[in-house]
Each structure stands twice: as C-alpha cells, then as structure tokens.
Amino acid sequence: MGLACLSAGLWGADKSTEAISLIPDLSQIHDLIITIDSEGVCQIQTTGTDPYLLTLPLPETFDPQKQFMLSFDYITEEAMALQVFFAPSLTETGSLQSSLSACKEWTCFSVNLTESRFFTAGVRNLRLDFGQTAGRALQIRNLFLRPPTPQEKRIAQEHAIENQAKQLLESGIRAYLKNDYPCQIHRVAVDANSIQIRGNLSADWDQVYLCQALPDQILFGPFMDPQPRSVLSPNPPILHEFRFAHTLPEQKGNFALKIPRFIRSGSIQQDRLFSRWVIGRKDTRYRGNRYQLLSHARWSDPQAALWNEPAEKPASKKGIGALGINRPLEDLDQLGISSATVNIVLNELILPANRIPSIPYQLNGKTYSFNPSYVEQLDQILREASRRNIITAAIILIKKDRAGGGPGNPAGYLAHPKCEKSAIYAMANVSQPEGIEYYQTALDFLANRYSRPDKQYGRIHHWIIHNEVDMGFQWTSAGQIGPLTYMDLYQKSMRIAYLTARKYNANAKVFISLTHYWNWTPFPERGYRPRQLLEILLDQCKAEGDFQWAIAYHPYPQSLLEPKTWLDKKANFTFETPYITPHNIEVLDAWVKREYTWFEGRTQRIVWLSEQGFNSPDYSPASLSDQAAGMAYAWKKIRPLDSIETFIYHNWVDNEQEDGLHIGLRKLPADNQEPKPIWYLYRDLETPEEEAACEFAKDLIGIDDWDQVRYTEPILETGRIGY
C-alpha cells in the first residue's frame, strides 16, 4: 500500500488545513509488525521488549507553537505504556510518557507535546514507543499532529496556571527550609495523654501563639515583620490559618506548655502525635485565625514504645526479597538468609466498615475493618521469617485508585489524588484528612500486630516507605511536581509511619527507597536525583526535628541487562557520580559516614541494599557464569563496608513479567525453578566455602586478588548540591 493511501486512509482525512498527517516510516520500526487492513486501519503487533515506530520527517511548515497536539484513535484489549521521543534526540531526557487504557471500541487519545521542553522547531520526526512487552496488539487510525481544539486550549491555559502555582510552591518551600526564623521549638515530648512543647521566644512579641499544623497542611514562606511592611518587603506577609492555637507568654525567653494529646474531631478522637507545632504571630488586621510564622514547625518526638525489646540486627549480610508463601521457602535455610523484605499493599488490607468476615480494629474511638484472608497470608510468611530469626522490613505500597474513597471503598482514600494514570503505585494521600486517617490506621494495625514480643503473628522490624521514590512517576506517584513539593509529601508519609511504628517498637526505622541513580536522573522532567532528595530530607530534619530514617538503596548494575557490573562506565568514585552500582558502592558508604548526614549529628544512619540482582540474558553456561560473577564481585565489594547492614537479593525466581530480565537465583517456573549457578554461589557466601566458590570469577573480571576490586582512596567532599 502506498504512502498516499496511508495518508488518506490509515491516518484519516485532514480535517484542518493546519493539521499534519503523521505517516510511519516503515523502514524505521523495531520489535513490532505493522499491517494495514482494507479500511486503512493500522494493526500493530509487538514482537519484542522495545517496540517502536518512527514517523516520516515533519514538513517544513511544522510550527510547534501551533501544531502541538498528538492525537489518534485506538483499540487495545490490554493497557500499555506510550512514550513519545523527539528525533533527532532519542534519549530518555525530555521524552513524554503516557499510557493507553484498555478499550474494545475506538477511543480518542491526545497529548500536549509542549509538556516537554524538547518539543521545539528542531524536531524532525516523532518516535512512538509502545511499552516493553511482546505479544501486545494495538489498532490505530487518524494519527495527527494538530492545533488544539478550544477545549484543549483552555486545558493548556489551566495547565500553565497550575504550573505557575507549582513553581511558587517550590519557591515557598525552599524559602521556608532556608529561613532563619526568630523563634524555635526545641522539643515535642509525647506521653499517653499529653504533649509537652518546649521552645524559645527571641523577643517580647505580642499576639504570639503556639499553633497546631495538621499533617496535610503545607507550611512555607519567609518571616517578614508586617510593621512597617514597606521597609522590609514590598509584598504582604504569608499568613496561615490554624484551627487550634494556644496563647504563649509575651516575653522573651524559654517556654514550656503542656496540652492534651487527644481532642475530639468529628466522629473520632484526633491523635495530635501526628501534628506539627509552630509559633505564630496573630495578624489582627485580618478576620479569623491568621498567623505569620515565627518559627519552623516541629514534629513530635516518638512516644515511649508499648514494647521496648532489645534492638535486633541481621546475623549476616545475606538477604532475600519479596517473601511470599508461594516461594521455595526451603531456600531460607539452605541459603542462610538473615534478612528479607515483604511487600504489603495497603489497599488489599482495608475493608468497608462492618464487612463480614473481617478483623475489627479500634483506634481513636472508631472501628475499622481489615481483610482476614490478606492478613492470614502476611501472618504465614512473617511467622516463617520470625521462627528463623530473619530481620524483616515491610515495603509499604499503595495502588492507584481512580474511583476514589468513600464509605464503600475506604481503601480508595489511600492513594494520592494526583497519582498519574501511567503509574504503578501511588504516594500515600497525605494531602487530605481521610487519606491520612486510613493510612495511619492501616500502619497502626500492622505495627501493633507485628511488633509483639511473643511474635504470635510474626514480626516486622523496619518499614520501607513506598518504592524507588526518585522514579516517583512510576513507583510512588503524586503527579508531576517539583522535588521540594514531592519531598514535603514523602517526608509526611515517612513521619506518619515512623511515629506509628515507634508506638510499639522502640527500635523501628523507616527507610527511603531509591534506585541506582545518584546525582542524575534520565527523566529530568518527571524524576528526581536521589542525592538531591536525600539532601532535601536532611534539611527538612534540620528545620522540623530529626528522626531515625535510613536508606534502602537499589544498586543494580548500570544496565540491568548487563551482569558485568565491573564494566560500569558511568559509576565513578565521586559524589557527583550519575550512578551508584556495585562498581562504586564505596561512594554510598562514604556519603553516610559524613557527619552532616547523621541522626542528630551523632548516630550514623544504616543502609540496606534492599533490591538488586544480576541478569542472565539466557540460560547458556556463559550467561549463567557472568551472572554469578557479578554477584561475587558485588559481594567482595560490600562485605567490608560497615554502613551496609544487609544485601537483599532480587529476584528469588525468574519472572516472565520482568521486562525480559532473568535476574533470579532460580530459573523460570517453566524450568521447574531450577537453581542457577548463582544460587549455589549465594549459598556459599559467608561460609568457609566462600573463597572457593568465588574463585572462578577472578578470571572473568580480570584480577588476581579481590583487593584489586576495592576502592580505598578517599572520596573528596564537594559540598551540598542544593535545590
């Protein structure tokens, strides 16, 4: 079929003199098959893990300020990702990611390409990538690059206003964190029934109050004395409304105030353990309770735990990921596993009120219902871990929920309302009171049940909060927002989890989960740099009180497909390195040993390498040997590093749904989960057989002694990167 037919049939008639009919370059397709039926409909079948097509060059009349809406009609029985690249630049940087929902009838799809700053007059072709899975079918017709409709223009204008508001919020949070306020709150001590707040007033202020900031409240803005406003700033002061405020003495010096911990809020008793406290000056020029900040807010210090058991640590560095009752649990003994992770999806846990059967749970004067079958699964696997003294961290995950919350779907409150459609998991909804209520209640149920000294139901020692937050658009989505706004949400999720866990376990820690990127992200429009997120978290702790968080890092090889991590070129030995992989894992060890990163400046934070593995592209002897050599190399690098408490291997068993990767210790279920050579190597680590088991890898790596792979030079301090 000729291109003229393609243009008129497959891609539809040009309904606008300014619309550009996009035509595929049939010589520039990859991992897919395209056929055209008699109606001119394009039938696409993906055949590999990187399916894409390139369009023919755009005409000289193309104007990105006019023709910026990519649109087409489609049918697909399975949802799939869509990613748009802008040739000649075909890097991840600046690409747009979206998704196609499953639909059995023709459905219109459109996306505004100006959401990427790389959509410019220099674009010559578009490349459309259709997910990462073979065997998917898709039909497309009427593919255009066209001007927006009046409705799309209005939406674009609304987006522009929304983006301006996002930028202002970023600036406000930055100013708040960097500001040197004249007053301070030093401590917020909590006991069973009361809260005692201690602080300092720097001068004899009038109309000064101790104000309660609820967890969903955003605080930002510099201190400005409103009298006289014209001298210090041309702008009015930023004021905040607080529902509860307590009068403070109007004289300079230290103060202490004791208040009730619980207050009535609607149908429940509000636990003010999860509030922040801030000193505010009431502005009497405005009606209502409007205050100007005189201090940073301060989170509560954890209360004395119900059970104060001795701290437990893994007996060795060997761990395994994604504990499940359907796993080959004999491996826990045969491999000598000392630590593990278990995924907990909170949406599966919460049921509508009074559902039968359910597990009732009372908290703050209200009864909640929990899913007995899901809880029983957790009980089974956590008991298996506990009876082996395996130190376990729960990975707290939240599915996106487009339906939203309500009496018949309380779990719908859990996901952040701005979670992107293309995301796999969501940020906790810490922006709305109902989201906070159900999030904290679910965590309280888990912490109460799995912190018992008798380990009746098993035990959770630590809490990894969500997954790979630097790739939030995929794994912990709260919409497309700046790093400061994102971390304002994420810190609240961490704090709620921390204060909840510490109610029952005095040694529980919460972990921030990060990928193998460090001072770089391949998705600057949507992702974040892990180092930047960590530095924001440090500044949040400096401003609002520190807490015992730790790092759950995922140092995969630079390419997840390549097990020879000793060849990683973008993993260098500086704090500016784009990646942290097994090749330069010493960088992470050096960073957590900088005193400015320590808890309260005196206790070094711990690191769990909580997800990483090595690929075997196939099951040939050479591939399996390379996979095992990657593990041997990584082990010899991390074992001397005392900041790294555990190495959690992922994946336990090869998974056909893992984008073509075969990183398991065992083969696919179709191959009877047969142990690979890496399984036997992992078994022998930290045993007298370790040296003999690792010996084969030296020739593959090109060394004579394991000391040759360890980096022992100092990693020079280069200062904070800022944000």
HUVENWO-V104322 format. One record per residue. SS is DSSP state (H for helix, E for strand, - for the rest). Layout:
ss
SS
SS
//
This chain:
ss
-
-
H
H
H
H
H
H
H
H
-
-
-
-
-
-
-
-
-
E
E
-
-
E
E
E
E
E
E
E
-
E
E
E
E
E
-
-
-
-
-
E
E
E
E
E
-
-
-
-
-
E
E
E
E
-
-
-
-
-
-
-
-
-
-
-
-
-
E
E
E
E
E
E
E
E
-
-
-
E
E
E
E
E
E
E
E
-
E
-
-
-
-
-
-
E
E
E
E
E
-
-
E
E
E
E
E
E
E
E
E
E
H
H
H
-
-
-
-
-
-
-
-
-
E
E
E
E
E
-
-
-
-
-
-
-
E
E
E
E
E
E
E
E
E
E
-
-
-
H
H
H
H
H
H
H
H
H
H
H
H
H
H
H
H
H
H
H
H
H
H
H
H
H
H
H
H
H
-
-
-
-
-
E
E
E
E
E
E
E
-
-
-
E
E
E
E
E
E
E
E
-
-
-
-
-
-
E
E
E
E
E
E
-
-
-
-
-
-
-
-
-
-
-
-
-
-
-
H
H
H
H
-
-
-
-
-
-
E
E
E
-
-
-
E
E
E
-
-
-
-
-
E
E
E
E
E
E
E
E
-
E
E
E
E
-
-
E
E
E
E
H
H
H
-
E
E
E
E
E
E
E
-
-
-
-
-
-
-
E
E
E
E
-
-
-
-
E
E
-
-
-
-
-
-
-
E
-
-
-
-
-
-
-
-
-
-
E
E
E
-
-
-
-
-
-
-
-
-
H
H
H
H
H
-
-
-
-
E
E
E
E
E
E
E
H
H
H
-
E
E
-
-
-
-
-
-
-
E
E
E
E
E
-
-
E
E
E
E
E
-
H
H
H
H
H
H
H
H
H
H
H
H
H
H
H
-
-
-
-
E
E
E
E
E
E
E
-
E
-
-
-
-
-
-
E
-
-
E
H
H
H
H
-
E
-
-
-
-
-
-
-
-
-
E
E
-
E
-
-
-
-
H
H
H
H
H
H
H
H
H
H
H
H
H
H
H
H
H
-
-
-
-
-
-
-
-
-
-
-
-
E
E
E
E
-
-
-
H
H
H
H
H
H
H
-
E
-
-
-
-
-
H
H
H
H
H
H
H
H
H
H
H
H
H
H
H
H
H
H
H
-
-
-
E
-
-
-
-
E
E
E
E
E
-
-
E
-
-
-
-
-
-
-
-
-
-
-
-
H
H
H
H
H
H
H
H
H
H
H
H
H
H
H
-
-
-
-
E
E
E
E
E
-
-
-
-
-
-
-
-
-
-
-
H
H
H
-
-
-
-
-
-
-
-
-
-
-
E
-
-
H
H
H
-
H
H
H
H
H
H
H
-
-
H
H
H
-
E
-
-
-
E
-
-
-
E
E
E
E
E
E
-
-
-
-
-
-
-
-
H
H
H
H
H
H
H
H
H
H
H
H
H
H
H
H
H
H
-
-
-
-
-
E
E
E
E
E
E
-
-
-
E
-
-
-
-
-
-
-
-
-
-
-
-
E
-
-
H
H
H
-
-
-
E
-
H
H
H
H
H
H
H
H
-
-
-
-
-
H
H
H
H
H
-
-
H
H
H
H
H
-
-
-
-
H
H
H
H
-
-
-
-
-
-
-
-
-
-
-
-
-
-
//
